[in-house]
C-alpha cells in the first residue's frame, strides 16, 4: 500500500508500463542530447565572436595584407582567418609570373570567400536541426506516452471494477509524467534553437560583411 501511494518521480517511472517507460527514456535522452548541443554551440559561438573581433583588429591595424597572410598561413585555425586566407590565396593565384593579373580575378576571389563562408556557416549551424526536431516532436512523443498510460489505467480500473481515487490517481499520474517530460525536453529546445539560430545568423552576417569589405579593398587595388 505504501508503494502504491508513492508519487515520487522514480516511483511513477517504476510503476509505468514498458511502453511508457520506453517513451520516458527517449525523452530523457533527447533532453540530454539537446543540452549537449546547447552547451557546445554556446562555447563555439563565443569562441567565434572572440576570434572575429581579434582578427578584425589585426585586419584594420594598417598592417599590409600580404604580411598578415604570411603570419596566419594558408590554413589558419580561426574562422575569419580562413575566409581571409581563401581570398588571399585566390588573389595570389590570379597573378601571372610577370605580375599581371588574370582577367576575372575579382569574381573568383568573391566566389572563393563565399565558399569559405558557406563552410563556416555549415559548422556553425550543425546540431541546430536536433533542437528543432526535439522541440517539435517531444510534446507529441510525450502525449503518446500519456495516452498509452491512461488507456492502461482505464483497463486496470475496468478489471478491478473500482473507480476509487486511490486506484485511478497512480495510473493517471504515471501517464501525465510522460507529457511533463516531453515539455521539459521541448521548451528549452525551442527557446535555445531560436536564440542560437539568431546568433549563428549574426556571426555569418559578420563574415559576409567582412568579405564584402575585403572584396572592395582588392577591387580598389585591381582598379589602380
C-alpha positions in Angstrom: 0.0 0.0 0.0 2.9 2.3 0.8 4.4 1.7 -2.6 1.1 2.4 -4.3 0.9 5.8 -2.7 4.4 6.8 -3.5 4.2 9.6 -6.1 7.9 10.4 -6.4 9.4 10.6 -10.0 11.2 7.4 -9.7 8.2 5.5 -8.3 6.0 6.8 -11.1 8.6 5.7 -13.6 8.9 2.3 -12.0 5.2 1.6 -12.0 4.7 2.7 -15.6 4.2 0.1 -18.4 7.0 -0.9 -20.6 5.8 1.3 -23.5 5.5 4.4 -21.3 9.0 3.7 -19.8 10.4 3.5 -23.3 8.8 6.8 -24.2 10.2 8.4 -21.0 13.7 7.1 -21.7 13.5 8.5 -25.2 12.5 11.9 -23.9 15.2 11.9 -21.2 17.8 11.0 -23.8 16.5 13.7 -26.2 16.7 16.3 -23.4 20.3 15.4 -22.6 21.2 15.5 -26.3 19.7 18.9 -26.6 21.6 20.3 -23.6 24.8 18.9 -25.0 24.1 20.7 -28.3 23.2 23.9 -26.5 26.4 23.9 -24.4 28.6 23.0 -27.4 27.0 25.7 -29.6 27.3 28.3 -26.8 31.0 27.6 -26.5 31.5 27.6 -30.2 29.7 30.9 -30.9 31.5 32.6 -28.0 34.8 31.4 -29.4 33.8 32.5 -33.0 32.9 36.0 -31.8 36.2 36.4 -29.9 38.2 35.2 -32.9 36.3 37.5 -35.3 37.0 40.5 -33.0 40.6 39.7 -32.6 41.1 39.2 -36.4 39.2 42.3 -37.2 41.6 44.4 -35.1 44.5 42.8 -36.9 43.0 43.3 -40.3 42.3 47.0 -39.7 45.6 47.7 -37.9 47.2 49.0 -41.0 49.5 46.0 -41.5 49.9 45.1 -45.2 47.6 42.3 -46.1 50.4 40.2 -47.6 52.3 40.3 -44.3 49.1 39.4 -42.4 48.5 36.5 -44.7 52.1 35.3 -44.3 51.6 35.4 -40.5 48.5 33.3 -40.4 49.4 31.0 -43.3 47.2 29.3 -45.9 45.4 27.0 -43.4 44.7 29.1 -40.2 42.6 27.8 -37.3 40.3 30.8 -37.0 37.0 31.1 -38.9 37.6 34.7 -40.0 41.2 33.9 -40.8 40.1 31.1 -43.1 37.8 33.4 -45.1 40.6 35.9 -45.4 43.1 33.2 -46.4 40.7 31.9 -49.1 40.5 35.4 -50.6 44.3 35.9 -50.4 45.1 32.5 -51.9 42.9 33.3 -54.9 44.4 36.8 -55.1 47.9 35.4 -55.4 46.9 32.7 -57.8 45.4 35.4 -60.0 48.8 36.9 -60.7 50.9 35.8 -63.7 54.6 35.3 -63.3 55.1 38.7 -65.0 53.0 40.3 -62.3 49.9 40.9 -64.5 46.5 39.9 -63.2 44.4 37.1 -64.9 41.1 38.6 -66.0 38.1 37.9 -63.7 40.2 37.9 -60.6 37.6 39.9 -58.6 34.8 37.4 -59.2 37.0 34.4 -58.4 38.1 36.0 -55.2 34.5 36.6 -54.2 33.5 33.1 -55.0 36.4 31.7 -53.0 35.3 33.6 -49.9 31.7 32.7 -50.5 32.7 29.0 -50.4 34.7 29.6 -47.3 31.7 31.4 -45.6 29.4 28.5 -46.6 31.7 26.0 -44.9 31.9 28.1 -41.7 28.1 28.6 -41.8 27.6 24.8 -42.0 29.8 24.3 -39.0 28.0 27.0 -37.0 24.6 25.5 -37.8 25.5 21.9 -37.3 23.4 20.5 -34.4 20.7 23.1 -34.6 18.3 20.7 -36.5 18.5 18.5 -33.4 17.0 21.3 -31.3 14.3 22.0 -33.9 13.4 18.3 -34.2 13.2 17.7 -30.4 11.3 21.0 -30.0 8.6 20.0 -32.5 8.3 16.3 -31.7 8.9 15.8 -28.0 5.4 17.1 -26.9 3.8 14.6 -29.2 6.0 11.7 -28.1 5.1 12.6 -24.5 1.4 12.8 -25.4 1.7 9.3 -26.9 3.1 8.1 -23.7 0.3 9.8 -21.8 -2.5 8.4 -24.0 -1.0 4.9 -23.7 -0.7 5.2 -19.9 -4.2 6.5 -19.5 -5.5 3.7 -21.7 -3.8 1.1 -19.4 -5.1 2.9 -16.3 -8.7 2.6 -17.6 -8.1 -1.0 -18.4 -6.9 -1.6 -14.8 -10.0 0.3 -13.5 -12.3 -1.9 -15.6 -10.6 -5.1 -14.4 -10.8 -4.1 -10.7 -14.2 -2.6 -11.1 -13.2 0.2 -8.8 -13.3 3.9 -9.5 -11.8 5.0 -6.2 -9.4 7.9 -6.5 -6.7 5.8 -4.9 -6.9 3.4 -7.8 -7.3 6.0 -10.5 -4.7 8.5 -9.4 -1.5 6.5 -9.7 -2.1 5.4 -13.3 -3.1 9.0 -14.4 0.0 10.4 -12.7 2.3 7.9 -14.4 0.7 8.8 -17.7 1.0 12.6 -17.2 4.6 12.2 -16.3 5.3 11.4 -20.0 3.8 14.7 -21.1 5.7 16.5 -18.5 9.0 15.0 -19.7 8.0 15.9 -23.3 7.5 19.5 -22.4 10.7 19.5 -20.3 12.6 18.5 -23.4 10.8 20.6 -25.9 10.6 24.0 -24.2 14.4 24.5 -23.8 15.0 23.1 -27.3 12.7 25.7 -28.9 14.0 28.6 -26.8 17.6 27.9 -27.5 17.0 26.9 -31.1 15.7 30.4 -31.7 18.5 32.0 -29.7 21.3 30.0 -31.3 19.9 30.4 -34.8 19.8 34.2 -34.3 23.4 34.1 -33.0 24.6 32.0 -36.0 22.9 34.3 -38.5 24.6 37.3 -36.8 28.0 35.7 -36.9 27.5 34.6 -40.6 26.4 38.2 -41.4 29.6 39.4 -39.9 31.6 37.1 -42.1 29.7 38.3 -45.2 30.3 41.9 -44.2 34.0 41.3 -43.8 34.1 39.5 -47.2 32.4 42.5 -48.9 34.8 44.9 -47.3 37.8 42.8 -48.3 36.5 42.5 -51.8 36.2 46.2 -52.0 39.8 46.7 -50.9 41.0 44.2 -53.5 38.8 45.7 -56.2 40.3 49.1 -55.4 43.8 47.7 -55.9 42.8 46.0 -59.1 41.4 49.3 -60.5 44.6 51.1 -59.5 
